[in-house]
Amino acid sequence: MVHWLVHKGYILDLITTSEVIMKEINHLQEKEMQLMAENDRLEVRVFFTLVTSVPSA
């Protein structure tokens, strides 16, 4: 009986750990999306700056 409870506790512990890991992964993915969006905006800005600074022939 005690062994079963310990085993069940261990499984619950693993579930909790995996939930924490999943939350962390989701958080990192959101962060990555934000960074990618920021990067895209910077690239557009740089491109726009380059295009507008080139003297037209």
PyMOL commands that set and color helices and strands:
alter all, ss='L'
color gray80, all
select helices_A, chain A and resi 2-53
alter helices_A, ss='H'
color red, helices_A
deselect
rebuild
show_as cartoon
